[in-house]
């Protein structure tokens, strides 16, 4: 993943590792933080050699560091898979 700072024109890379590719990251903001980029990026990563997938959570304020969480998954998650993160209150409002 690449994090761009449009104010400074700089970028940072989060590298998944050799032979590992990730999907589109979803930003999860830290509750009540006034900072635009304070939170986490969550994505799925696939390791081609082993055929395994995992969900990883990356701290946006320490973007180059290893993930702060990794969830090993029992099946491969295909590239292009999308998910959305909503609160339980938002989910309750959407039910008839």
C-alpha positions as CSV (number, residue, x, y, z in Angstrom):
1,X,0.0,0.0,0.0
2,X,1.1,3.6,-0.5
3,X,0.2,6.5,1.7
4,X,0.4,9.8,0.0
5,X,0.7,13.2,1.8
6,X,-0.7,15.7,-0.7
7,X,0.4,18.6,1.5
8,X,4.1,17.7,1.4
9,X,4.2,15.6,-1.9
10,X,5.7,12.6,0.0
11,X,4.7,9.0,0.1
12,X,5.3,6.0,2.3
13,X,5.1,2.3,1.4
14,X,3.8,-0.6,3.4
15,X,5.4,-3.8,2.0
16,X,3.6,-7.1,2.6
17,X,6.7,-9.2,1.9
18,X,8.1,-11.4,-0.8
19,X,5.4,-13.0,-3.0
20,X,2.6,-11.4,-1.0
21,X,0.0,-9.1,-2.6
22,X,-2.8,-7.1,-1.0
23,X,-6.1,-5.9,-2.0
24,X,-7.7,-2.4,-1.6
25,X,-7.1,-1.1,1.9
26,X,-10.1,0.2,3.9
27,X,-9.5,3.1,6.3
28,X,-10.9,2.8,9.8
29,X,-10.6,6.1,11.6
30,X,-9.6,6.1,15.3
31,X,-12.8,7.2,17.2
32,X,-12.9,10.8,18.3
33,X,-9.5,11.7,16.7
34,X,-9.3,15.1,15.1
35,X,-6.5,14.0,12.8
36,X,-7.3,13.1,9.2
37,X,-5.0,10.0,9.0
38,X,-5.3,8.7,12.5
39,X,-6.5,5.1,12.4
40,X,-5.9,1.9,10.7
41,X,-5.9,0.4,7.2
42,X,-7.4,-3.1,6.9
43,X,-6.9,-5.3,3.9
44,X,-6.6,-8.9,2.7
45,X,-3.2,-10.3,1.7
46,X,-2.5,-13.4,-0.3
47,X,0.7,-15.4,-0.3
48,X,1.1,-17.0,-3.7
49,X,3.6,-19.6,-2.7
50,X,1.5,-21.1,0.2
51,X,-1.9,-20.2,-1.3
52,X,-2.9,-18.7,2.1
53,X,-4.7,-15.4,2.9
54,X,-4.9,-13.2,5.9
55,X,-6.5,-10.0,7.0
56,X,-3.9,-7.4,8.1
57,X,-4.3,-4.2,10.1
58,X,-1.8,-1.5,9.6
59,X,-1.4,1.5,11.9
60,X,-1.5,4.6,9.7
61,X,0.8,6.7,11.9
62,X,3.5,4.0,11.7
63,X,2.8,2.9,8.1
64,X,6.1,1.2,7.4
65,X,6.0,-1.0,10.5
66,X,4.7,-4.6,10.4
67,X,1.0,-5.0,10.8
68,X,-0.4,-4.5,14.3
69,X,-2.7,-7.5,13.7
70,X,-2.9,-10.4,11.4
71,X,-5.8,-12.8,11.1
72,X,-5.0,-16.0,9.3
73,X,-7.9,-17.2,7.2
74,X,-9.0,-20.7,6.4
75,X,-9.6,-20.0,2.7
76,X,-8.1,-17.9,0.0
77,X,-9.6,-14.4,-0.4
78,X,-9.6,-13.5,-4.1
79,X,-8.1,-10.2,-5.3
80,X,-10.8,-7.6,-5.7
81,X,-12.9,-8.8,-2.7
82,X,-14.5,-5.8,-1.0
83,X,-15.8,-5.3,2.5
84,X,-17.2,-2.4,4.5
85,X,-16.8,-1.6,8.2
86,X,-19.9,-0.1,9.9
87,X,-20.9,0.2,13.5
88,X,-23.6,-2.0,15.1
89,X,-25.8,1.2,15.4
90,X,-25.5,1.7,11.6
91,X,-26.3,-1.9,10.9
92,X,-29.4,-1.8,13.2
93,X,-30.7,1.3,11.3
94,X,-30.5,-0.5,8.0
95,X,-32.7,-3.5,9.1
96,X,-36.4,-3.2,8.3
